[in-house]
């Protein structure tokens, strides 16, 4: 029986173009290789990756009754993600981002904020979340109706019922540090990027940043460092640098951090310890980097486990 995974938070439709080398002037046209639509964001992207890896995956997010919301729901359902807990809002449109991916993987973007900002947790969603096996809060600091005590109470109950709880964020602002502080005591693992971790903690090193977050209550931290891998530290004394997977032909790095978060939860759900699960997460992110969009590359659990074991993408050679 598969484990249940519930991802809560940022829900976006990405419109990805590749490769983009320049913005055409006036009315001119530039022919490109690919335009791709995908469900993205720090909650929607992990929900898709977890589903592909065999978990019973549910997204708790917010969309509007508009064309972008229609497409977003369709993409999620096509991936096997349970969308019955998606909130339909009337105060904001469905969020979307246009990403012109440059050769080499750089990803400037135009973003339209939307419905996920005002996500509220109804009675059915709360009941499902607090009884899930694995819970991921994606977007701490940008969930205006959840950040603070609401999210803290929700995650506390889920953990008390035995859930493995992780948390991530994006685009930290003035409100983010307080939102993070509220939920840290209820996170098994806090999973920011290196830039986010250093900015929020005010520290200068990874070790100091993880110490800061664990002093505030997190049981562990897994900081994503892009091309430098990741850094894992736990309150039980584990400290480990997680290397990147070798041999990755980087196409697009959008969604790699989200895939990493999902891969870590999948690894833990399959009985891995934290260090092995972090290596599995690295293999998950590597596959996403090899294609266009946050849903690229990942096929299934077995393929990812093979890449993890080999430490490189060229597993068939």
Backbone torsions as a table, in degrees:
resi	resn	phi	psi	omega
1	UNK	NA	127.7	-177.1
2	UNK	-72.9	152.7	178.4
3	UNK	-80.9	149.3	178.8
4	UNK	-87.8	136.0	179.6
5	UNK	-126.6	124.1	177.7
6	UNK	-120.6	123.5	-179.1
7	UNK	-109.2	126.8	-172.0
8	UNK	-118.6	129.7	169.9
9	UNK	132.4	-131.0	-167.1
10	UNK	-65.0	122.8	-174.8
11	UNK	-130.6	114.7	-170.7
12	UNK	-137.4	148.9	166.3
13	UNK	-97.8	123.0	175.8
14	UNK	-95.9	134.3	170.7
15	UNK	-111.4	109.4	-169.3
16	UNK	-111.0	127.7	174.4
17	UNK	-113.9	139.4	-177.4
18	UNK	-151.2	140.2	-13.0
19	UNK	-89.1	144.3	179.4
20	UNK	-109.4	117.2	179.9
21	UNK	-108.1	-19.1	178.1
22	UNK	-162.3	161.2	173.7
23	UNK	-91.5	120.0	-179.1
24	UNK	-57.7	142.6	-179.5
25	UNK	-83.9	138.8	175.8
26	UNK	48.1	-116.5	-175.0
27	UNK	-99.5	11.6	-176.8
28	UNK	-76.1	162.5	-177.0
29	UNK	-120.2	139.4	174.6
30	UNK	-119.0	120.6	179.3
31	UNK	-82.0	130.9	178.9
32	UNK	-123.6	171.1	-174.5
33	UNK	-78.3	-37.9	-170.3
34	UNK	-150.8	138.3	165.9
35	UNK	-124.8	124.1	-171.0
36	UNK	-130.8	137.1	174.4
37	UNK	-105.6	134.8	177.8
38	UNK	-151.0	150.8	171.8
39	UNK	-72.9	126.5	-173.0
40	UNK	-140.2	-175.7	-177.1
41	UNK	105.2	162.3	-173.3
42	UNK	-69.4	-4.6	172.7
43	UNK	-114.7	-46.2	-175.4
44	UNK	-67.2	-42.8	-179.4
45	UNK	-62.9	-46.3	176.0
46	UNK	-60.5	-33.8	179.5
47	UNK	-61.7	-40.2	179.4
48	UNK	-67.7	-47.1	-178.7
49	UNK	-61.9	-42.6	179.0
50	UNK	-62.7	-38.7	178.2
51	UNK	-62.8	-44.6	180.0
52	UNK	-62.6	-27.0	-178.3
53	UNK	-88.3	3.7	173.5
54	UNK	100.6	3.8	177.4
55	UNK	-84.5	155.7	171.7
56	UNK	-79.4	98.1	-167.4
57	UNK	-103.7	132.6	179.1
58	UNK	-129.4	138.1	176.1
59	UNK	-105.9	127.9	170.7
60	UNK	-108.6	100.3	-178.2
61	UNK	-143.4	-168.7	-179.5
62	UNK	-138.6	135.4	176.5
63	UNK	-133.4	177.4	174.7
64	UNK	-117.0	167.7	177.7
65	UNK	-84.6	70.0	180.0
66	UNK	-137.1	178.0	-176.1
67	UNK	-63.3	-37.9	179.6
68	UNK	-65.8	-41.5	177.2
69	UNK	-62.9	-39.8	178.2
70	UNK	-60.4	-47.5	-179.9
71	UNK	-65.0	-39.9	-179.3
72	UNK	-63.1	-46.3	178.1
73	UNK	-61.0	-42.7	179.5
74	UNK	-59.6	-45.6	-179.7
75	UNK	-62.2	-41.2	179.5
76	UNK	-65.2	-46.4	-178.5
77	UNK	-65.7	-36.2	177.5
78	UNK	-61.7	-28.9	179.8
79	UNK	-88.3	1.3	178.6
80	UNK	84.6	12.9	178.4
81	UNK	-82.9	134.4	176.6
82	UNK	-72.8	117.9	-178.2
83	UNK	-106.1	10.8	-174.5
84	UNK	-67.1	-17.3	179.8
85	UNK	-100.8	9.2	174.4
86	UNK	-67.4	128.2	178.1
87	UNK	-85.1	135.1	176.6
88	UNK	-98.9	115.1	-177.1
89	UNK	-108.8	154.4	-179.8
90	UNK	-114.1	-3.5	-175.6
91	UNK	-91.3	-19.0	-179.5
92	UNK	-142.3	153.1	174.7
93	UNK	-73.7	168.9	172.7
94	UNK	-66.8	134.6	-178.5
95	UNK	-69.0	146.1	178.8
96	UNK	-149.5	154.9	178.8
97	UNK	-136.0	137.4	172.2
98	UNK	-103.6	123.0	-177.4
99	UNK	-119.6	109.8	173.1
100	UNK	-88.7	97.8	-173.2
101	UNK	-79.3	124.4	-178.9
102	UNK	-85.2	154.8	172.9
103	UNK	-55.3	131.5	-175.8
104	UNK	100.2	-10.4	171.1
105	UNK	101.1	-5.1	178.4
106	UNK	-62.8	149.1	-169.8
107	UNK	-141.7	71.4	169.0
108	UNK	-63.3	162.6	-176.6
109	UNK	-156.5	160.4	168.1
110	UNK	-113.5	124.9	-175.9
111	UNK	-120.1	134.8	173.0
112	UNK	-109.2	107.3	178.9
113	UNK	-61.1	157.6	-176.9
114	UNK	-160.4	-149.7	-164.5
115	UNK	-57.4	-32.6	-176.4
116	UNK	-58.0	-27.5	-178.7
117	UNK	-57.7	-30.8	-174.1
118	UNK	-106.7	17.0	-179.5
119	UNK	-50.9	132.0	174.1
120	UNK	-122.9	149.1	-177.2
121	UNK	-100.9	113.0	177.1
122	UNK	-79.6	177.9	-175.1
123	UNK	-62.8	-43.6	-179.0
124	UNK	-65.9	-43.1	179.5
125	UNK	-62.1	-43.2	-179.8
126	UNK	-61.3	-43.4	-179.4
127	UNK	-61.2	-41.3	179.7
128	UNK	-69.5	-42.0	-177.8
129	UNK	-63.0	-48.0	-174.0
130	UNK	-73.0	-8.9	177.3
131	UNK	-113.0	11.3	179.6
132	UNK	-79.5	158.7	176.0
133	UNK	-78.6	-37.5	-177.4
134	UNK	-135.8	133.4	-178.2
135	UNK	-130.3	133.9	176.8
136	UNK	-125.8	124.8	176.1
137	UNK	-100.7	108.0	-175.1
138	UNK	-109.9	107.8	178.4
139	UNK	120.8	31.0	-180.0
140	UNK	-56.1	128.7	-179.6
141	UNK	99.6	-12.0	178.6
142	UNK	-119.6	10.5	-178.7
143	UNK	-111.6	84.6	-163.2
144	UNK	-65.1	-26.1	177.7
145	UNK	-91.6	-5.5	-178.4
146	UNK	-113.8	-35.2	-173.6
147	UNK	-55.2	138.7	-179.4
148	UNK	100.9	-137.9	-171.8
149	UNK	-68.5	-30.4	179.2
150	UNK	-61.3	-51.0	178.8
151	UNK	-65.5	-39.6	-179.9
152	UNK	-59.5	-46.3	179.7
153	UNK	-64.3	-40.2	-179.3
154	UNK	-63.7	-48.8	-178.6
155	UNK	-69.2	-34.4	177.9
156	UNK	-61.1	-42.9	179.6
157	UNK	-68.4	-40.0	178.2
158	UNK	-61.6	-44.3	179.9
159	UNK	-66.8	-37.6	178.4
160	UNK	-62.5	-28.2	178.9
161	UNK	-89.0	4.3	174.1
162	UNK	102.6	6.7	-179.2
163	UNK	-72.4	148.7	167.3
164	UNK	-89.4	118.9	-170.8
165	UNK	-115.8	126.9	176.1
166	UNK	-123.9	160.4	-180.0
167	UNK	-144.6	146.2	-178.3
168	UNK	-142.1	169.9	179.1
169	UNK	-147.6	176.4	176.5
170	UNK	-153.6	146.2	175.4
171	UNK	49.8	64.8	-179.4
172	UNK	-61.6	141.4	177.0
173	UNK	-127.3	-168.0	-177.8
174	UNK	-60.1	-27.5	-176.4
175	UNK	-86.3	-10.6	-168.6
176	UNK	-68.7	-42.2	-176.2
177	UNK	-58.0	-43.0	179.4
178	UNK	-67.6	-38.4	178.9
179	UNK	-64.7	-40.2	177.5
180	UNK	-65.4	-46.0	-178.4
181	UNK	-58.2	-35.6	-177.9
182	UNK	-66.4	-34.4	-174.2
183	UNK	-99.8	-15.0	-176.6
184	UNK	-52.9	-40.5	179.9
185	UNK	-64.5	-11.2	-176.6
186	UNK	-114.3	12.8	178.0
187	UNK	-106.2	132.3	169.4
188	UNK	-72.9	-39.5	177.9
189	UNK	-142.1	127.4	171.6
190	UNK	-95.1	133.1	-167.7
191	UNK	-131.2	61.8	178.0
192	UNK	-82.8	170.4	169.0
193	UNK	-77.9	167.2	-179.4
194	UNK	-61.6	-41.7	179.8
195	UNK	-63.8	-42.6	178.9
196	UNK	-64.8	-42.9	-177.8
197	UNK	-62.6	-45.7	-178.5
198	UNK	-69.9	-36.9	179.3
199	UNK	-65.6	-46.5	-175.8
200	UNK	-72.0	-39.5	-177.1
201	UNK	-78.9	-26.7	-174.4
202	UNK	77.0	7.5	-178.9
203	UNK	-90.0	169.5	-176.5
204	UNK	-109.6	-11.8	-179.1
205	UNK	-129.6	159.0	178.2
206	UNK	-62.6	-43.1	-178.6
207	UNK	-61.4	-42.4	179.9
208	UNK	-67.5	-38.3	180.0
209	UNK	-65.7	-44.8	178.9
210	UNK	-64.2	-38.5	176.1
211	UNK	-60.9	-40.3	178.4
212	UNK	-60.2	-47.6	-177.0
213	UNK	-69.8	-35.1	178.9
214	UNK	-73.2	-30.9	174.2
215	UNK	-63.9	-28.0	177.9
216	UNK	-86.9	1.8	170.2
217	UNK	124.6	-15.6	179.9
218	UNK	-66.2	140.9	177.3
219	UNK	-76.9	-23.7	179.5
220	UNK	-160.9	162.1	175.9
221	UNK	-133.8	141.3	175.3
222	UNK	-133.2	100.8	-173.3
223	UNK	-94.6	126.8	-178.0
224	UNK	-85.6	126.1	-173.5
225	UNK	-118.6	25.5	176.7
226	UNK	59.0	-127.2	-178.1
227	UNK	-68.4	-8.2	176.9
228	UNK	-97.9	11.3	176.3
229	UNK	87.7	-136.4	-178.4
230	UNK	-150.3	164.0	179.3
231	UNK	-127.7	124.5	-178.1
232	UNK	-110.3	132.4	173.0
233	UNK	-142.8	140.5	179.5
234	UNK	-130.9	159.1	179.2
235	UNK	-67.9	-15.1	177.4
236	UNK	-84.9	-1.5	174.1
237	UNK	108.2	-1.9	177.6
238	UNK	-70.7	133.2	172.1
239	UNK	-139.8	119.5	-174.3
240	UNK	-150.7	139.2	170.2
241	UNK	-89.9	128.3	-179.4
242	UNK	-101.1	115.1	-176.8
243	UNK	-74.7	158.5	174.4
244	UNK	-75.7	160.0	173.2
245	UNK	-75.7	134.0	-178.7
246	UNK	-81.9	161.8	172.6
247	UNK	75.9	18.1	-179.7
248	UNK	-83.2	124.0	173.3
249	UNK	-88.9	96.7	-172.3
250	UNK	-69.0	124.5	176.3
251	UNK	-109.2	-48.8	-173.4
252	UNK	-152.9	122.5	-177.7
253	UNK	-92.1	0.5	179.3
254	UNK	-64.9	132.7	178.6
255	UNK	85.7	-2.2	-178.6
256	UNK	-64.0	-41.6	178.7
257	UNK	-64.3	-38.2	178.4
258	UNK	-66.7	-41.0	177.7
259	UNK	-64.5	-37.4	177.6
260	UNK	-59.6	-45.6	179.1
261	UNK	-60.5	-45.4	-179.9
262	UNK	-65.1	-43.8	-179.4
263	UNK	-61.0	-37.4	178.5
264	UNK	-63.4	-45.3	178.0
265	UNK	-63.7	-39.8	178.7
266	UNK	-62.9	-44.0	178.5
267	UNK	-59.7	-46.5	177.7
268	UNK	-61.2	-38.7	-178.8
269	UNK	-67.0	-20.1	179.0
270	UNK	-100.4	20.0	171.8
271	UNK	87.3	7.5	178.9
272	UNK	-76.0	149.2	169.6
273	UNK	-74.3	170.7	-174.2
274	UNK	-61.1	-38.6	-178.7
275	UNK	-69.2	-43.3	177.9
276	UNK	-65.7	-40.0	178.9
277	UNK	-63.6	-34.6	177.4
278	UNK	-67.7	-35.8	175.5
279	UNK	-68.4	-36.2	174.9
280	UNK	-64.3	-38.8	177.2
281	UNK	-62.3	-39.8	177.8
282	UNK	-62.9	-38.7	177.6
283	UNK	-67.3	-33.6	177.2
284	UNK	-65.9	-49.2	-179.1
285	UNK	-63.2	-37.2	-179.2
286	UNK	-60.1	-40.0	179.6
287	UNK	-65.1	-40.2	179.1
288	UNK	-63.4	-38.9	-179.5
289	UNK	-64.6	-19.5	-175.2
290	UNK	-84.0	-2.9	-179.0
291	UNK	-139.6	-176.4	-177.2
292	UNK	-93.1	124.4	176.5
293	UNK	99.2	160.5	-177.6
294	UNK	-73.2	-9.4	178.0
295	UNK	-105.4	14.9	-175.2
296	UNK	-79.0	155.2	164.2
297	UNK	81.1	-47.1	-172.9
298	UNK	-69.9	126.8	-180.0
299	UNK	-103.6	-59.5	-176.9
300	UNK	-162.6	-179.6	-177.5
301	UNK	-65.1	-45.5	-175.0
302	UNK	-62.2	-42.9	179.3
303	UNK	-62.9	-42.2	-179.6
304	UNK	-66.2	-39.9	178.5
305	UNK	-63.7	-36.1	177.7
306	UNK	-65.5	-43.2	178.0
307	UNK	-63.5	-42.8	177.8
308	UNK	-58.6	-46.7	-177.6
309	UNK	-64.0	-37.7	-178.9
310	UNK	-78.4	-27.4	-177.2
311	UNK	75.5	10.7	180.0
312	UNK	-152.8	161.0	-178.2
313	UNK	-78.5	-27.3	-174.2
314	UNK	-80.9	60.2	-173.7
315	UNK	-74.8	-19.2	-176.4
316	UNK	-94.2	-1.7	-175.9
317	UNK	-93.5	NA	NA
